[in-house]
Amino acid sequence: MSETKKVSLLDGFKAFLMRGNVIDLAVAVVIGAAFTNIVNAIVKGIINPLVGAFGTKDLENYSSCLKAPCTTDPATGEATEGIRILWGSVLSATLSFLITAAVVYFLMVLPMAKYLARRAAMQAAKEGVQETMEVSELEVLKEIRDTLIAQRGGSHQA
């Protein structure tokens, strides 16, 4: 019985791996990881310097001191006194998220939605034409039936 259970567990696992959505998810994770590098490069190379033009050179350097005085050890970059709030890194991560969401929406979701809508409209039109053909065929068959009935009726009366 344990042999049967092992086989069914392996078959179940194999079926799980071979389902289309698992493969799609794996591809999405790999593409997402590669895409993250592109977005991070855009944020760090373009967006952060543009925003930094109004202050520091990098958004990561924006911070506030909650409990004064805030001093930093120049060798390690760690705070030695005070409580530093690093709101620049939060702003940088938020911009990175918004850029990622915008690129995914405008380059992937929107074109795919338009494509699927166009495909659905073509399918609906094709079904409409087929339905019209079926209706016209039905009308022709009714006319043939009526003609045959009329011919039979005419030959019986004659």
Protein Blocks (a to p, Z undefined) as FASTA:
>chain_A
ZZmmmmmmmmmmmmmmmpmklmmmmmmmmmmmmmmmmmmmmmmmmmmmmmmmmmcfbfkl
gccdfbdcddddfknopafedjdddfklmmmmmmmmmmmmmmmmmmmmmmmmmmmmmmmm
mmmmmmmmmmmmmmmmmmmmmmmmmmmmmmmmmmmmZZ
